[in-house]
Amino acid sequence: YTVLHLTVLGRISSGMQRGFRFLSIGFESRCYYFESVYMMRRVVIITVVNFPTNSAVTRSLRVFVVGFIFLVIHQARSPFDNRQYELLDRLESANLIAFVSTCLGFLVDEFEGQDIVKNLIWTYVAVIHARFILFWSWAVVRGPLMNQATKGAHRAGDRGCLASLQRCLYKGLRIRTMTILRDGMLDITDLASAERQFLKVAMGEIFDCILRVRGQLRIRTLAELLYLAAGQVLKARHDVSQEKQPASKRRSRVSTLVLGVMKPGSNLGAIIRKEERLLEDELQVADEAFSKAIHKGLSISTSVEEVHYATMRLTSQALTGQLNLPLEDPSEDSLPHSYGNAPEEMDDMVEQISNQPSDRHQTSRADNPCGVEQHERVVANVGETDVQHQDFAEARAAAVDQEHEFS
């Protein structure tokens, strides 16, 4: 814990950082210290099991309480990064549930009688362990299956047997895609409920990164980072289509010490020495990736998991200074008007519209018959909004009077 904490503060050398980076691999940046928690869990369990006691029930109860406490801690913090639909957190939860269930089975087994209850408890323990084994097996094979499915699923011109098998695998895994465009539009109509929830997680990570790096949030920056992530996915597809080494197989140079590790072999010293890149320059690279993908007949739709993997790399680059996010100083001219001045502005707009020359109204009626109706509808809406504001002020005053009377 001390080494990790000093690393966050930047008080140890880069050599020690590279030497101890394995302690934070796979954890989120806010839970960089959780490897020390797991080490403490091992020590506590070993101590509790070997602590002298005359009763096996007491020993089983101690282990059960310790396992339950660490299960609650894990559920409260969810320390692992969120790759592959929070796969690591779910796998650790299944592991702790199996451990606690086993401790419960041994605890119940110490009591005499109640054979039916014991059989039910051990049946439940067996089901929990089988669930964990199946989940662990799926976690092992899921990554290679996803890589094979995404290699040829987006190449429309390839009619080979391997590409057809990859497209069938892509459909079998029920991978749905979304479209991210340059203007910030995000089309998620094809996504399922679980994928939309995972997209919220990915966007939340981008929000946290922007606020930690710049302290101010622009919706435009969020849209640009999403677009940049989609551009990196398309660039990797283009590399695969050109029979080059895909970007996902290259040696990652993303920082991985405390900020959530992508590749165990990444070099933190090289990352620190690397020159930072501007977001505007990276957006131009993303534009080129979109253009190449369209020219090669590749699909520009991306899955949520692909975008999330790319956003993890981008947030790590932003947190380590590789990617320079824009910073703007708010001025009085750029700040919005207060709500209290809104009715006055509405009055000015209504007066301005009403004072327009009559010949212009007739010209609009001749050229565009809907012009006058549109104008009258705008005036009516503005007037209705003004009336609603006045009613709200009166209702608020009446509520204040009633509160005074009650006091």
Secondary structure, DSSP 8 states (H G I E B T S, - for coil): -HHHHHHHHT-S-HHHHHHTGGGGTTB-GGGTTHHHHHHHHHHHHHHHHHS--S-HHHHHHHHHHHHHHHHHHHHHH--B--HHHHHHHHHHHHHHHHHHHHHHHHHHHTSSS-HHHHHHHHHHHHHHHHHHHHHHHHHHHHHHHHHHHHHHTTBTT--SHHHHHHHHHHHHTT--EEEE-TTS-EE-TT--HHHHHHHHHHHHHHHHHHHHHTS---HHHHHHHHHHHHHHHHHHHHHHHTTS--GGGS---S--SSS--S-TT--HHHHHHS--EEHHHHHHHHHHHHHHHHHTTB---EEHHHHHHHHHHHHHHHHTTSEE-------TTTS---GGGHHHHHHHHHHHHHTS-HHHHHHHHHH-THHHHHHHHHHHHHHHHHHHHHHHHHHHHHHHHHHHHH-
